[in-house]
Amino acid sequence: MSLDAFREEVRAWLADNCPAAARGPGEAIPIGSVRPIEPELLAWRHALGSKGWSIPLWPKEYGGGGLSPEQNQVLQSELRAIEARLPMPGMGTSMIGPTLLEYGTEEQKLRHIPSIAMGDIGWCQGYSEPGAGSDLASLRTQAVDKGDIFEINGQKIWTSGAQFADWMFALVRTDPNVPKHEGISFMLLDMHQPGVSIKPIRLIAGSSPFCETFFDNAVARKDDLIGQLNRGWAVAKRLLQHERSGQGGLGEGGPRHLGPATTLAEIAKTYIGVDQGGKILDSSTRDSVVRFAMNAQSFQLTQRRAKEENTSGKTMGEAISIFKLYGATLARDGAEFRAQMMGSQGYGWEGEGFATEELEATRAFLSSRAHTIYGGTNEVQRNIIAKRVLGLPD
Ligand SMILES: Cc1cc2nc3c(=O)[nH]c(=O)nc-3n(C[C@H](O)[C@H](O)[C@H](O)COP(=O)(O)OP(=O)(O)OC[C@H]3O[C@@H](n4cnc5c(N)ncnc54)[C@H](O)[C@@H]3O)c2cc1C
């Protein structure tokens, strides 16, 4: 089918299936069974999922759209044209789904991927533990073979969205008597079971985006072991590459929003002032605004080039850490610069003395620090780049 014919098909399908309630500005459509959702939006999410267009590039046999990259571009441009609200990006589509496509058995793919397409199952990531963050392989949560099942005991921390998740992909220790990387397994488990309990962690920025997760004789099915027993480290590392690909702006959603440079320029004009010719008053602020604009633009072009040159469609390997590191640093420094230019107005928390934009700047400043931590800290990305990309000695 030609791309023009495909565009016509997409338009006709959207006209029939995308309701008015799912068009125009609004939040992303909730996924999973825990968050409330309006019936019309649920019907739209299911329509999109049944068509395979919530995961347009994945194979049809597992519920994907089976589209080519060119067809996907057409689909995305038509979705944008009607301002269709889409299911929120989740760990299903960005992390565990692509990992299952690579490491899952046929049975595992058929059992788990269609529900990711439909958005019916929300996933969370059980990697970090107290004492096992950057040094993830030191994790101690233990899974014991009990015949039909694995029995899991231990604790995870910083589990994003655990309170909304239906399932978790987890790293567990299945052999404590071998070198630490060699006794880890990767398994999936249902969060709605008596052995799993969750305690949300409240952040300085006000919200509770992540939790502590406790396992007390929790259960994972034997057939939810992904890859081989005690060989989970390779699966875990590949999943992290998928995660970092999204964080570095190479995921299916495209380049990440880094705060438009024009906004920084406008903020400079408002808070620093302009000369008679309309230029930002202070030359060093002017330099910084231009530097941020150029860096953001170069980064976006590099992301685009990397995506266009990647004809295999596969997530990049270790080099993805370069994108993750640069993107996180740019986002953090941009948010810091924005707040700085606002002076004391950029560090308000609440109250009538602050404009909405100023309060948002404070929150963006605080949460931008997180970009440099989740998915592996900036230092960890530098270590990976040094060792695995540049081949420098340990
Ligand atoms: C917003 C957010 C969401 C998260 N979501 C999840 C989630 O859903 N699931 C999950 O499992 N985890 C999640 N995490 C946890 C995250 O992966 C860890 O915080 C991260 O890996 C760092 O581990 P840590 O906090 O234990 O810090 P540590 O490992 O204790 O590091 C402390 C400091 O030491 C530095 N450091 C440590 N080792 C080295 C080294 N070898 N060389 C140089 N510097 C080093 C680090 O860079 C850091 O600055 C999330 C974190 C955040 C902030």
PDBQT file of the ligand as one rigid body, heavy atoms in Angstrom, charges set to zero:
ROOT
HETATM    1  C1  LIG A 401      12.836   9.870  40.073  1.00  0.00    +0.000 C 
HETATM    2  C2  LIG A 401      13.457   8.522  40.256  1.00  0.00    +0.000 A 
HETATM    3  C3  LIG A 401      12.774   7.399  39.851  1.00  0.00    +0.000 A 
HETATM    4  C4  LIG A 401      13.330   6.134  40.047  1.00  0.00    +0.000 A 
HETATM    5  N1  LIG A 401      12.609   5.044  39.675  1.00  0.00    +0.000 NA
HETATM    6  C5  LIG A 401      13.095   3.806  39.896  1.00  0.00    +0.000 A 
HETATM    7  C6  LIG A 401      12.311   2.649  39.581  1.00  0.00    +0.000 A 
HETATM    8  O1  LIG A 401      11.191   2.751  39.082  1.00  0.00    +0.000 OA
HETATM    9  N2  LIG A 401      12.839   1.431  39.858  1.00  0.00    +0.000 N 
HETATM   10  C7  LIG A 401      14.074   1.266  40.389  1.00  0.00    +0.000 A 
HETATM   11  O2  LIG A 401      14.475   0.140  40.565  1.00  0.00    +0.000 OA
HETATM   12  N3  LIG A 401      14.839   2.352  40.708  1.00  0.00    +0.000 NA
HETATM   13  C8  LIG A 401      14.377   3.608  40.474  1.00  0.00    +0.000 A 
HETATM   14  N4  LIG A 401      15.126   4.721  40.807  1.00  0.00    +0.000 N 
HETATM   15  C9  LIG A 401      16.375   4.524  41.502  1.00  0.00    +0.000 C 
HETATM   16  C10 LIG A 401      17.609   4.875  40.691  1.00  0.00    +0.000 C 
HETATM   17  O3  LIG A 401      17.852   3.904  39.699  1.00  0.00    +0.000 OA
HETATM   18  C11 LIG A 401      18.769   4.998  41.686  1.00  0.00    +0.000 C 
HETATM   19  O4  LIG A 401      18.484   6.108  42.520  1.00  0.00    +0.000 OA
HETATM   20  C12 LIG A 401      20.095   5.213  41.008  1.00  0.00    +0.000 C 
HETATM   21  O5  LIG A 401      20.475   4.063  40.306  1.00  0.00    +0.000 OA
HETATM   22  C13 LIG A 401      21.199   5.604  41.998  1.00  0.00    +0.000 C 
HETATM   23  O6  LIG A 401      21.252   4.712  43.068  1.00  0.00    +0.000 OA
HETATM   24  P1  LIG A 401      21.258   5.242  44.595  1.00  0.00    +0.000 P 
HETATM   25  O7  LIG A 401      20.111   6.189  44.738  1.00  0.00    +0.000 OA
HETATM   26  O8  LIG A 401      21.305   4.064  45.465  1.00  0.00    +0.000 OA
HETATM   27  O9  LIG A 401      22.569   6.115  44.732  1.00  0.00    +0.000 OA
HETATM   28  P2  LIG A 401      24.037   5.561  45.003  1.00  0.00    +0.000 P 
HETATM   29  O10 LIG A 401      24.308   4.389  44.113  1.00  0.00    +0.000 OA
HETATM   30  O11 LIG A 401      24.213   5.371  46.457  1.00  0.00    +0.000 OA
HETATM   31  O12 LIG A 401      24.923   6.770  44.513  1.00  0.00    +0.000 OA
HETATM   32  C14 LIG A 401      25.196   7.912  45.328  1.00  0.00    +0.000 C 
HETATM   33  C15 LIG A 401      26.167   8.799  44.563  1.00  0.00    +0.000 C 
HETATM   34  O13 LIG A 401      27.406   8.109  44.365  1.00  0.00    +0.000 OA
HETATM   35  C16 LIG A 401      27.746   8.102  42.986  1.00  0.00    +0.000 C 
HETATM   36  N5  LIG A 401      28.379   6.830  42.624  1.00  0.00    +0.000 N 
HETATM   37  C17 LIG A 401      27.981   5.598  42.997  1.00  0.00    +0.000 A 
HETATM   38  N6  LIG A 401      28.781   4.670  42.450  1.00  0.00    +0.000 NA
HETATM   39  C18 LIG A 401      29.691   5.315  41.701  1.00  0.00    +0.000 A 
HETATM   40  C19 LIG A 401      30.784   4.915  40.878  1.00  0.00    +0.000 A 
HETATM   41  N7  LIG A 401      31.103   3.615  40.725  1.00  0.00    +0.000 N 
HETATM   42  N8  LIG A 401      31.513   5.867  40.249  1.00  0.00    +0.000 NA
HETATM   43  C20 LIG A 401      31.208   7.188  40.405  1.00  0.00    +0.000 A 
HETATM   44  N9  LIG A 401      30.179   7.645  41.179  1.00  0.00    +0.000 NA
HETATM   45  C21 LIG A 401      29.436   6.721  41.812  1.00  0.00    +0.000 A 
HETATM   46  C22 LIG A 401      26.429   8.234  42.267  1.00  0.00    +0.000 C 
HETATM   47  O14 LIG A 401      26.595   8.759  40.967  1.00  0.00    +0.000 OA
HETATM   48  C23 LIG A 401      25.662   9.178  43.172  1.00  0.00    +0.000 C 
HETATM   49  O15 LIG A 401      26.016  10.511  42.904  1.00  0.00    +0.000 OA
HETATM   50  C24 LIG A 401      14.603   6.007  40.632  1.00  0.00    +0.000 A 
HETATM   51  C25 LIG A 401      15.310   7.146  41.029  1.00  0.00    +0.000 A 
HETATM   52  C26 LIG A 401      14.747   8.387  40.856  1.00  0.00    +0.000 A 
HETATM   53  C27 LIG A 401      15.504   9.614  41.300  1.00  0.00    +0.000 C 
ENDROOT
TORSDOF 0
